[in-house]
Amino acid sequence: MVCVCEEEGFNIAAGYSLYGDIGGIRSLATAERCVACGRIGSFTSWMVRGGEMELLDLA
């Protein structure tokens, strides 16, 4: 993964939302921030929609 500024260092965050009454994960996604220029985005284009609770162990 490389930013448009050619930097390869990123801070990474994971976020998720849960179904309230039926349990399980509604969505799980990542976001990245370039340590050089501060650009924020989802450079990996990675998102899971729907899944079991054990996916949170991978986040």
N, C-alpha and C positions, 0 to 999 in steps of 0.2 A: 504494500500500500504506500503510495507516494502522493503528497499534496501537490497542488498546482505550483507551489513555490519551491518544489523539488525536495522538501524536507520529508524524512521518513519517520520522525518521532511524533507520536500521538498520545494524548490522554484519552482513555476509553471509558464510556459509561454504559451501563445496561439498565434498561427500564422495562417494566412489565405492568400489565393490568390483569385483574382476575375477574372471573364471573362471580357475582355476589352470592347467588342462591344455589347454583348447581356445582360449584367447585370447578377447578381447572383454570388454565391460563387462557385468557382472551387473546393477548398478544405479548410478544417478547421481542425487543429490538435493541440495537446498539447505536451509539452516536460517538463520534470522534472529534477531537479538537487538536489541530496542529500546534505543536509546542513552539514553532518558529513564528508563524504569522497569525495564529489565533483563529483561523478559519474553522467553523463548526459545520459538520454535516454527517451524513451517513455514507462514508466513502466505501464501505463494504456492501451496501445495499442488502443487508441481511435482516430478515424479519420472519418470525414464526407466528402464525395465526392459529390459535387453537392448540391445545396440548394438555398433557398431564402435568401434575405438580412437580414431578421429578426434573422437568426442564429447568426449574429455578436453581437446581444444584449446578447446572452448567453455566449459569450467568455470572 
